[in-house]
Amino acid sequence: MFGGAYGSGREIVEFISHNGPVGGLISIATLMVVLSIFIYLTFEFSRIFKCFDYRSFFKELLGPFCVLWDILAIFVLIAMLALCASAAGSILNTHFNLHHQIGIGILLVMVVTLNYYGREVVEKSMVICVVAMMLIIGYFCFMLVFNYSDVLQKVFIQQENINILAAVKGGLTQSIANLGIIPFVLYCASELRSRKESGLAAISSMAALLIPATILHLAFMTLYPGILEETLPKI
């Protein structure tokens, strides 16, 4: 989600900000509820049956039909890589005037390198990336509060019609689109020892995922509704 949804901002606009200031917050709340439940159930199932990789997880869950997940997983990974590579290429082209293919190449080299060095390096890189993202999001939050609070207040007051069903649908759509990535991070559940810890893991995961989504949504609202037409949202 960090790479695909937040890296380009397009997914945030499409499924959240498209529903307007208040509607976007409803979409985020829907996303939070659905993903929290599924992350908790996935981690707890993994903890109980001691299956901390997607293959053993689906052997327990689907039995002989687990091969269906293997086929689906290939397409999911290809789609994720394509999305993230395209976003990387577009960002480098837009902000640094580098050729689109350079960004794609850099990202794919990073993916291969991290996988080559194994899970421990991947885990550390994820922590570093989340910390870096949170620092950027913190800067956005500071700017919103001190420089754009009046603009946000005006945008929220001016929204007259709130389509709650469309907002909930947007949150559900993004939730479903991202459910398939949960089994890929099951190694994170290997240290869980109780239901309480599984619940805390789900809550902390949602905080890490949805605080940035909320801040980005609010940042996009300072340029609402024009930003909805942007192929690559810029703030």
C-alpha contacts under 8 A as a table, 3 or more apart, distances in Angstrom:
res1	aa1	res2	aa2	distance
1	M	4	G	5.20
1	M	5	A	4.99
1	M	6	Y	6.55
1	M	178	N	7.34
1	M	209	L	7.55
2	F	5	A	5.79
2	F	6	Y	4.91
2	F	7	G	6.05
2	F	209	L	7.60
3	G	6	Y	5.92
3	G	7	G	4.73
3	G	8	S	7.69
3	G	84	C	5.69
4	G	7	G	5.47
4	G	8	S	6.53
4	G	9	G	7.97
4	G	11	E	7.46
4	G	80	M	7.14
4	G	83	L	6.04
4	G	84	C	5.16
4	G	87	A	7.25
5	A	8	S	6.27
5	A	9	G	5.68
5	A	10	R	6.58
5	A	11	E	4.84
5	A	12	I	6.09
6	Y	9	G	4.84
6	Y	10	R	7.72
6	Y	11	E	7.41
6	Y	12	I	7.06
6	Y	212	P	7.96
6	Y	213	A	7.36
7	G	84	C	7.48
7	G	87	A	6.56
7	G	88	A	7.55
8	S	11	E	7.51
8	S	87	A	5.37
8	S	88	A	7.80
8	S	91	I	7.29
8	S	232	L	6.18
8	S	233	P	7.14
9	G	12	I	5.33
9	G	13	V	6.43
9	G	216	L	7.84
9	G	232	L	6.79
9	G	233	P	5.87
10	R	13	V	5.17
10	R	14	E	6.06
10	R	231	T	6.94
10	R	232	L	6.07
10	R	233	P	6.36
11	E	14	E	4.99
11	E	15	F	6.06
11	E	16	I	7.77
12	I	15	F	5.69
12	I	16	I	5.25
12	I	17	S	6.20
12	I	213	A	7.01
12	I	216	L	7.69
12	I	217	H	6.87
13	V	16	I	5.55
13	V	17	S	4.52
13	V	18	H	5.47
13	V	217	H	7.52
13	V	220	F	7.86
13	V	228	L	6.32
13	V	233	P	7.81
14	E	17	S	6.61
14	E	18	H	5.54
14	E	228	L	7.71
15	F	18	H	6.17
15	F	19	N	7.46
15	F	24	G	8.00
15	F	27	S	7.52
15	F	170	G	4.66
15	F	171	G	6.53
15	F	173	T	7.34
15	F	174	Q	6.43
16	I	19	N	5.85
16	I	20	G	7.71
16	I	23	G	7.43
16	I	24	G	4.47
16	I	25	L	7.44
16	I	27	S	5.59
16	I	28	I	6.81
16	I	167	A	7.21
16	I	170	G	6.21
16	I	171	G	6.84
16	I	217	H	7.25
17	S	20	G	5.38
17	S	21	P	6.65
17	S	23	G	7.57
17	S	24	G	4.94
17	S	217	H	5.85
17	S	220	F	7.26
17	S	221	M	7.40
17	S	228	L	7.63
18	H	24	G	7.07
18	H	228	L	6.42
19	N	22	V	7.62
19	N	23	G	4.76
19	N	24	G	5.22
19	N	27	S	7.89
19	N	162	I	7.73
19	N	163	N	7.37
19	N	166	A	7.05
19	N	167	A	5.64
19	N	170	G	7.85
20	G	23	G	5.08
20	G	24	G	5.54
20	G	159	Q	7.27
20	G	162	I	7.61
20	G	221	M	7.83
20	G	224	Y	7.98
21	P	24	G	5.39
21	P	25	L	6.76
21	P	155	V	7.13
21	P	156	F	5.76
21	P	159	Q	7.20
21	P	217	H	7.87
21	P	218	L	7.44
21	P	221	M	6.38
22	V	25	L	5.21
22	V	26	I	6.49
22	V	156	F	6.80
22	V	159	Q	7.73
22	V	162	I	7.11
23	G	26	I	5.00
23	G	27	S	6.28
23	G	162	I	6.00
23	G	163	N	6.81
23	G	164	I	6.48
23	G	167	A	5.16
24	G	27	S	4.96
24	G	28	I	6.27
24	G	167	A	6.43
24	G	217	H	7.15
25	L	28	I	5.01
25	L	29	A	6.20
25	L	214	T	7.26
26	I	29	A	5.05
26	I	30	T	6.22
26	I	164	I	7.36
26	I	167	A	5.92
26	I	168	V	6.43
26	I	171	G	7.67
27	S	30	T	5.09
27	S	31	L	6.13
27	S	167	A	4.94
27	S	168	V	5.22
27	S	169	K	7.47
27	S	170	G	5.80
27	S	171	G	4.16
27	S	172	L	7.67
28	I	31	L	4.96
28	I	32	M	6.06
28	I	171	G	6.04
28	I	210	L	7.12
28	I	213	A	7.53
28	I	214	T	7.12
29	A	32	M	5.00
29	A	33	V	6.31
29	A	171	G	7.55
30	T	33	V	5.30
30	T	34	V	6.25
30	T	168	V	5.97
30	T	171	G	5.12
30	T	172	L	6.49
31	L	34	V	5.40
31	L	35	L	5.98
31	L	171	G	4.73
31	L	172	L	6.19
31	L	174	Q	7.01
31	L	175	S	5.47
32	M	35	L	5.51
32	M	36	S	5.81
32	M	206	M	6.32
32	M	210	L	7.03
33	V	36	S	5.28
33	V	37	I	6.30
34	V	37	I	5.40
34	V	38	F	6.40
34	V	172	L	7.38
34	V	175	S	6.52
35	L	38	F	5.13
35	L	39	I	5.85
35	L	175	S	6.19
35	L	179	L	7.21
35	L	206	M	7.51
36	S	39	I	5.23
36	S	40	Y	6.03
36	S	202	A	5.44
36	S	203	I	6.51
36	S	205	S	7.92
36	S	206	M	6.39
37	I	40	Y	5.24
37	I	41	L	6.17
37	I	202	A	7.69
38	F	41	L	5.07
38	F	42	T	5.92
38	F	179	L	7.58
39	I	42	T	5.11
39	I	43	F	6.00
39	I	182	I	6.75
39	I	202	A	5.53
40	Y	43	F	5.26
40	Y	44	E	5.95
40	Y	198	S	5.81
40	Y	199	G	5.70
40	Y	201	A	7.44
40	Y	202	A	5.19
41	L	44	E	5.15
41	L	45	F	5.96
42	T	45	F	5.21
42	T	46	S	6.08
42	T	182	I	7.61
42	T	183	P	7.46
43	F	46	S	4.99
43	F	47	R	6.05
43	F	186	L	6.94
43	F	189	A	5.86
43	F	198	S	5.98
44	E	47	R	4.96
44	E	48	I	6.14
44	E	195	R	6.52
44	E	198	S	5.81
45	F	48	I	5.28
45	F	49	F	6.18
46	S	49	F	5.44
46	S	50	K	5.52
46	S	51	C	4.96
46	S	52	F	5.98
46	S	57	F	6.51
46	S	186	L	7.30
46	S	189	A	7.12
47	R	50	K	5.11
47	R	51	C	6.88
47	R	52	F	7.68
47	R	189	A	6.76
47	R	190	S	7.06
47	R	192	L	6.50
47	R	193	R	7.19
47	R	194	S	7.96
49	F	60	E	7.61
50	K	190	S	7.86
51	C	54	Y	7.73
51	C	56	S	5.32
51	C	57	F	5.11
51	C	60	E	7.98
52	F	56	S	7.11
52	F	57	F	6.76
52	F	186	L	5.02
52	F	187	Y	4.98
52	F	188	C	7.84
52	F	189	A	6.60
52	F	190	S	5.97
53	D	56	S	5.79
53	D	57	F	6.08
53	D	183	P	7.08
53	D	184	F	7.04
53	D	185	V	7.70
53	D	186	L	5.50
53	D	187	Y	6.00
54	Y	57	F	4.94
54	Y	58	F	6.13
54	Y	183	P	5.13
54	Y	184	F	5.96
54	Y	186	L	6.78
55	R	58	F	5.43
55	R	59	K	6.24
55	R	66	C	7.63
55	R	70	D	7.82
56	S	59	K	4.97
56	S	60	E	6.35
57	F	60	E	5.38
57	F	61	L	6.21
57	F	183	P	7.68
58	F	61	L	4.67
58	F	62	L	5.38
58	F	63	G	6.97
58	F	66	C	5.34
58	F	69	W	7.32
59	K	62	L	5.51
59	K	63	G	4.69
59	K	64	P	6.95
59	K	65	F	7.82
59	K	66	C	5.42
60	E	63	G	5.69
61	L	66	C	7.76
62	L	65	F	5.29
62	L	66	C	5.16
63	G	66	C	5.77
64	P	67	V	7.10
65	F	68	L	5.77
65	F	69	W	7.79
66	C	69	W	5.40
66	C	70	D	6.88
67	V	70	D	5.00
67	V	71	I	6.54
68	L	71	I	5.28
68	L	72	L	6.30
69	W	72	L	4.89
69	W	73	A	5.74
70	D	73	A	5.04
70	D	74	I	6.44
71	I	74	I	5.48
71	I	75	F	6.93
72	L	75	F	5.34
72	L	76	V	6.19
73	A	76	V	4.92
73	A	77	L	6.03
73	A	180	G	7.99
74	I	77	L	5.29
74	I	78	I	6.22
75	F	78	I	5.08
75	F	79	A	6.08
76	V	79	A	5.13
76	V	80	M	6.10
76	V	180	G	7.47
77	L	80	M	5.02
77	L	81	L	6.05
78	I	81	L	5.21
78	I	82	A	6.03
79	A	82	A	5.08
79	A	83	L	6.07
80	M	83	L	5.15
80	M	84	C	6.10
81	L	84	C	5.22
81	L	85	A	5.81
81	L	108	L	7.94
82	A	85	A	5.17
82	A	86	S	5.97
83	L	86	S	5.23
83	L	87	A	6.20
84	C	87	A	5.07
84	C	88	A	6.10
84	C	107	L	7.95
85	A	88	A	5.07
85	A	89	G	6.14
85	A	103	G	6.97
85	A	104	I	4.62
85	A	105	G	7.84
85	A	107	L	6.11
85	A	108	L	7.17
86	S	89	G	5.14
86	S	90	S	6.13
86	S	100	H	7.94
86	S	103	G	7.94
86	S	104	I	6.38
87	A	90	S	5.11
87	A	91	I	6.05
88	A	91	I	5.24
88	A	92	L	6.25
88	A	103	G	5.13
88	A	104	I	6.08
88	A	107	L	6.99
89	G	92	L	5.42
89	G	93	N	6.09
89	G	99	H	7.34
89	G	100	H	4.29
89	G	101	Q	6.07
89	G	102	I	6.57
89	G	103	G	3.95
89	G	104	I	5.12
90	S	93	N	5.06
90	S	94	T	5.95
90	S	100	H	5.94
90	S	103	G	7.51
90	S	232	L	7.75
91	I	94	T	5.14
91	I	95	H	5.97
91	I	96	F	7.81
91	I	103	G	7.87
92	L	95	H	5.45
92	L	96	F	5.16
92	L	97	N	6.38
92	L	98	L	5.63
92	L	99	H	7.52
92	L	100	H	7.00
92	L	103	G	6.01
93	N	96	F	5.62
93	N	97	N	4.38
93	N	98	L	4.59
93	N	99	H	5.67
93	N	100	H	5.56
93	N	103	G	7.81
94	T	97	N	5.74
94	T	98	L	7.81
98	L	102	I	6.80
98	L	103	G	7.69
99	H	102	I	5.51
99	H	103	G	7.28
100	H	103	G	5.70
100	H	104	I	6.75
101	Q	104	I	5.03
101	Q	105	G	6.05
102	I	105	G	5.08
102	I	106	I	6.15
103	G	106	I	5.19
103	G	107	L	6.28
104	I	107	L	5.36
104	I	108	L	6.28
105	G	108	L	5.26
105	G	109	V	6.13
106	I	109	V	5.22
106	I	110	M	6.25
107	L	110	M	5.08
107	L	111	V	6.28
108	L	111	V	5.03
108	L	112	V	6.26
109	V	112	V	5.22
109	V	113	T	6.07
110	M	113	T	5.08
110	M	114	L	6.06
111	V	114	L	5.35
111	V	115	N	6.21
112	V	115	N	5.26
112	V	116	Y	6.08
113	T	116	Y	5.06
113	T	117	Y	6.50
114	L	117	Y	5.39
114	L	118	G	6.48
114	L	121	V	6.54
114	L	122	V	5.80
115	N	118	G	5.16
115	N	119	R	7.26
115	N	122	V	7.10
117	Y	120	E	7.82
117	Y	121	V	6.19
117	Y	122	V	7.82
118	G	121	V	5.83
118	G	122	V	6.39
119	R	122	V	4.93
119	R	123	E	6.05
120	E	123	E	5.17
120	E	124	K	6.34
121	V	124	K	5.14
121	V	125	S	6.07
122	V	125	S	5.11
122	V	126	M	6.15
123	E	126	M	5.14
123	E	127	V	6.39
124	K	127	V	5.15
124	K	128	I	6.29
125	S	128	I	5.07
125	S	129	C	6.10
126	M	129	C	5.07
126	M	130	V	6.10
127	V	130	V	5.18
127	V	131	V	6.18
128	I	131	V	5.20
128	I	132	A	6.13
129	C	132	A	5.05
129	C	133	M	6.01
130	V	133	M	5.01
130	V	134	M	6.06
130	V	208	A	7.74
131	V	134	M	5.07
131	V	135	L	6.26
132	A	135	L	5.18
132	A	136	I	6.40
133	M	136	I	5.13
133	M	137	I	6.07
134	M	137	I	4.89
134	M	138	G	5.87
134	M	212	P	7.25
135	L	138	G	4.95
135	L	139	Y	6.32
136	I	139	Y	5.09
136	I	140	F	6.36
137	I	140	F	4.93
137	I	141	C	6.13
137	I	212	P	6.03
137	I	215	I	6.73
137	I	216	L	7.68
138	G	141	C	4.99
138	G	142	F	6.22
139	Y	142	F	5.09
139	Y	143	M	6.24
140	F	143	M	5.15
140	F	144	L	6.09
140	F	215	I	7.06
140	F	216	L	7.85
140	F	219	A	7.23
141	C	144	L	5.09
141	C	145	V	6.21
141	C	215	I	6.32
142	F	145	V	5.35
142	F	146	F	6.19
143	M	146	F	5.40
143	M	147	N	5.34
143	M	148	Y	6.83
144	L	147	N	5.55
144	L	148	Y	4.75
144	L	149	S	5.88
144	L	218	L	7.83
144	L	219	A	6.79
145	V	148	Y	6.11
145	V	149	S	5.17
146	F	149	S	6.42
147	N	150	D	7.87
148	Y	151	V	5.16
148	Y	152	L	6.24
148	Y	222	T	7.08
149	S	152	L	5.16
149	S	153	Q	6.09
150	D	153	Q	5.11
150	D	154	K	6.22
151	V	154	K	5.19
151	V	155	V	6.24
151	V	222	T	6.10
152	L	155	V	5.07
152	L	156	F	6.15
152	L	218	L	7.43
152	L	221	M	6.69
152	L	222	T	5.94
153	Q	156	F	5.32
153	Q	157	I	6.17
154	K	157	I	5.18
154	K	158	Q	6.12
155	V	158	Q	5.24
155	V	159	Q	6.52
155	V	221	M	7.11
155	V	222	T	7.51
155	V	224	Y	7.64
156	F	159	Q	5.56
157	I	160	E	7.68
159	Q	162	I	7.26
163	N	166	A	5.39
163	N	167	A	6.23
164	I	167	A	5.00
164	I	168	V	6.11
165	L	168	V	5.16
165	L	169	K	6.04
166	A	169	K	4.95
166	A	170	G	6.14
167	A	170	G	5.11
167	A	171	G	6.46
168	V	171	G	5.15
168	V	172	L	6.14
169	K	172	L	5.01
169	K	173	T	5.96
170	G	173	T	5.13
170	G	174	Q	6.31
171	G	174	Q	5.32
171	G	175	S	6.07
172	L	175	S	4.93
172	L	176	I	6.11
173	T	176	I	5.27
173	T	177	A	6.16
174	Q	177	A	4.98
174	Q	178	N	6.29
175	S	178	N	5.29
175	S	179	L	6.12
176	I	179	L	5.24
176	I	180	G	7.69
177	A	180	G	7.01
178	N	181	I	5.73
178	N	182	I	7.52
179	L	182	I	5.75
180	G	183	P	6.75
181	I	184	F	5.45
181	I	185	V	7.33
182	I	185	V	5.71
182	I	186	L	7.00
183	P	186	L	5.30
184	F	187	Y	7.81
185	V	188	C	5.78
185	V	189	A	7.87
186	L	189	A	5.35
186	L	190	S	7.31
187	Y	190	S	5.46
188	C	191	E	7.14
189	A	192	L	5.40
189	A	198	S	7.79
192	L	197	E	5.83
192	L	198	S	6.31
193	R	197	E	6.53
193	R	198	S	7.90
194	S	197	E	5.25
194	S	198	S	6.43
195	R	198	S	4.99
195	R	199	G	6.16
196	K	199	G	5.04
196	K	200	L	6.18
197	E	200	L	4.96
197	E	201	A	5.99
198	S	201	A	5.01
198	S	202	A	6.26
199	G	202	A	5.12
199	G	203	I	6.27
200	L	203	I	5.05
200	L	204	S	6.02
201	A	204	S	5.21
201	A	205	S	5.99
202	A	205	S	5.09
202	A	206	M	6.25
203	I	206	M	5.12
203	I	207	A	6.27
204	S	207	A	4.97
204	S	208	A	6.20
205	S	208	A	5.17
205	S	209	L	6.15
206	M	209	L	4.99
206	M	210	L	5.64
206	M	211	I	7.91
207	A	210	L	5.42
207	A	211	I	5.59
208	A	211	I	6.18
208	A	212	P	7.20
209	L	212	P	6.23
209	L	213	A	6.74
210	L	213	A	4.73
210	L	214	T	6.02
211	I	214	T	5.18
211	I	215	I	6.30
212	P	215	I	5.13
212	P	216	L	6.00
213	A	216	L	5.19
213	A	217	H	6.04
214	T	217	H	5.07
214	T	218	L	6.24
215	I	218	L	5.14
215	I	219	A	6.11
216	L	219	A	4.94
216	L	220	F	6.10
217	H	220	F	5.10
217	H	221	M	6.27
218	L	221	M	4.98
218	L	222	T	6.90
219	A	222	T	5.59
219	A	223	L	7.69
219	A	235	I	6.90
220	F	223	L	5.60
220	F	224	Y	6.38
220	F	227	I	6.74
220	F	233	P	7.88
220	F	235	I	6.72
221	M	224	Y	4.63
221	M	225	P	7.40
223	L	226	G	6.04
223	L	227	I	5.70
223	L	235	I	7.81
224	Y	227	I	5.61
224	Y	228	L	7.06
225	P	228	L	5.74
225	P	229	E	7.99
226	G	229	E	5.93
226	G	230	E	7.45
227	I	230	E	5.24
227	I	233	P	6.17
227	I	234	K	7.71
228	L	233	P	7.80
230	E	233	P	5.19
230	E	234	K	7.78
